[in-house]
Amino acid sequence: MNRELEALQFQDAINRRMFLKRTGAGMGLAALGSIVAKASQSSAAPDAGPPAAASSKRDPLAGLPNFPQFAPKAKRVIYLFMAGAPSQLDLFDYKPQLQQRRGQNLPASVRMGQRLTGMTSHQASFPVAPSIFKFSRHGKCGLYVSELLSHIGSLADDICVIKSTYTQEINHDPAVTMVQTGFQLAGRPAMGSWVAYGLGTENEDLPAYVVLMSKGRGQLQPIEVSQWGSGFMPTVYSGIEFETTGDPVPFLKNPAGVSRSLRQSMLKEIDRLNVGFQAKTDDPEISTRVTQYELAFRMQASVPELLDIAGESADTLAMYGPNGTKPGTYAHNCLLARRLAERDVRFIQLFHEGWDQHSNLPQQIGWQCEDVDQPTAALVRDLKQRGLLDDTLVIWGGEFGRTVYSQGVLTATNYGRDHHPRCFTTWMAGGGIRGGITIGETDDYCYNIMRDPHHLHDIHATMLYLMGINHKDFTYKYQGRYYRLTDVGGNLIEKALM
């Protein structure tokens, strides 16, 4: 035992952080400064000079001082992410004139040498594939929506449809990473982490940022945990995924033989030790552990109550459809999203996988729409009838769009579509968004944007604005640089604002 103790003491003595702490000058202090800088909090613009470092004792989920910067329209966000990229041509971007061009080769003047994926770059031709689905007008605004999304179509006067969203990424992982973090390479904080960092939490018994996953019946693209990670921010700002089977949060229950009072005593002692070590090392991750231990203890009571839908009315459950009571389904996650919104969770993200339809698109997109159409509409209506939609921003969309030309053989009833970053559809509702309008226009082939182009950074900038944050003044300093969710871009989608 003495040898083990000596080994631990020696390990502590040569620990890098302890070494830097005990080094009086020179490179040791410089390295220590880079570590402490990681924990510094900034709300100043990049050209405003370095901000004063926040105290390490500040509650990391209290939000930044003086945030929100102005009166917000939205208190929370529900982001409905359709992983795999829904086909805008078959859902929202109605192009009846394409029926006359079925099977014709996409003109080179339209494609303009666009980079293609390896899945279609070898094709000898690019046959135009009009949608086989019927479109009809909805609402007073007359929004055209596919028959596949008739329930969402009934929301026409409540939603703002942006047909001119675009990105520069053509493959799934960097494109999803761009949506989630504002940059195509992994390692930056997710948008929910940015919101939690800036605004903190309004419910101390639940995470500020919750992730719910569901899988469709089509081809699934893997979603990495990094998509809701905090990147270079302290991990207290990471999203917390609620599992679809078993315990929603692993290790939330006390071990056998450990009472709640004993657990509370254990956490108090761990907290005392962590606070003491935090004072010596100034390591932000220790503060994270203290915060998360305390949150986990409170979640032992709050999460079971959240998941207990026995009190929901029969009418409410019917509104979400037959899968509304089945954990792990998109419908059930929509119901939980409303319950999380009621409890003032700041950022709620739903991922629904299965939209990657390179072949057999008509059947597979039908499966996906069957999963999401009714529950999505139910979520918006449920929020509205409870008075929550006014201050809840709902966003629906994928990582890019789909090509007008068929991937592989085109038949009268079957086709596939490749990735298309040049134009796709996103829609928003609630939280200060003007409903019943359409923004942007694509060309006759739904290939290029003709009017009002909006990069994904514009979606991020508008989301932050509605939450009372100027995206240009919202930064985090890491390794000497001030980072933004919108990187070096981003413009407000002013037409979407009330």
HELIX and SHEET records of a PDB file:
HELIX    1   1 ASN A    2  ILE A   14  1                                  13    
HELIX    2   2 ARG A   16  ARG A   22  1                                   7    
HELIX    3   3 MET A   27  ALA A   39  1                                  13    
HELIX    4   4 PRO A   46  ALA A   48  5                                   3    
HELIX    5   5 GLN A   88  LEU A   91  1                                   4    
HELIX    6   6 PRO A   96  ARG A  101  5                                   6    
HELIX    7   7 ALA A  108  ARG A  111  1                                   4    
HELIX    8   8 GLU A  147  LEU A  149  5                                   3    
HELIX    9   9 SER A  150  GLY A  153  1                                   4    
HELIX   10  10 HIS A  172  THR A  181  1                                  10    
HELIX   11  11 MET A  191  LEU A  199  1                                   9    
HELIX   12  12 VAL A  225  TRP A  228  5                                   4    
HELIX   13  13 THR A  235  TYR A  237  5                                   3    
HELIX   14  14 ARG A  260  THR A  281  1                                  22    
HELIX   15  15 PRO A  284  LEU A  307  1                                  24    
HELIX   16  16 ALA A  314  MET A  319  1                                   6    
HELIX   17  17 TYR A  330  GLU A  342  1                                  13    
HELIX   18  18 LEU A  361  GLN A  385  1                                  25    
HELIX   19  19 LEU A  389  ASP A  391  5                                   3    
HELIX   20  20 LEU A  456  LEU A  466  1                                  11    
HELIX   21  21 HIS A  471  ASP A  473  5                                   3    
HELIX   22  22 GLU A  494  ALA A  496  5                                   3    
SHEET    1   A 8 ILE A 240  PHE A 242  0                                        
SHEET    2   A 8 TYR A 209  LYS A 215  1                                        
SHEET    3   A 8 PHE A 347  GLU A 353  1                                        
SHEET    4   A 8 ARG A  76  ALA A  83  1                                        
SHEET    5   A 8 THR A 392  GLY A 397  1                                        
SHEET    6   A 8 PHE A 424  ALA A 429 -1                                        
SHEET    7   A 8 ILE A 159  TYR A 166 -1                                        
SHEET    8   A 8 ILE A 437  ILE A 439  1                                        
SHEET    1   B 8 ILE A 240  PHE A 242  0                                        
SHEET    2   B 8 TYR A 209  LYS A 215  1                                        
SHEET    3   B 8 PHE A 347  GLU A 353  1                                        
SHEET    4   B 8 ARG A  76  ALA A  83  1                                        
SHEET    5   B 8 THR A 392  GLY A 397  1                                        
SHEET    6   B 8 PHE A 424  ALA A 429 -1                                        
SHEET    7   B 8 ILE A 159  TYR A 166 -1                                        
SHEET    8   B 8 HIS A 454  HIS A 455  1                                        
SHEET    1   C 2 PHE A 135  HIS A 138  0                                        
SHEET    2   C 2 LEU A 143  SER A 146 -1                                        
SHEET    1   D 2 GLY A 401  SER A 406  0                                        
SHEET    2   D 2 ARG A 417  HIS A 420 -1                                        
SHEET    1   E 2 GLU A 441  THR A 442  0                                        
SHEET    2   E 2 ILE A 449  ARG A 451 -1                                        
SHEET    1   F 2 TYR A 476  TYR A 478  0                                        
SHEET    2   F 2 ARG A 481  TYR A 483 -1                                        
END                                                                             
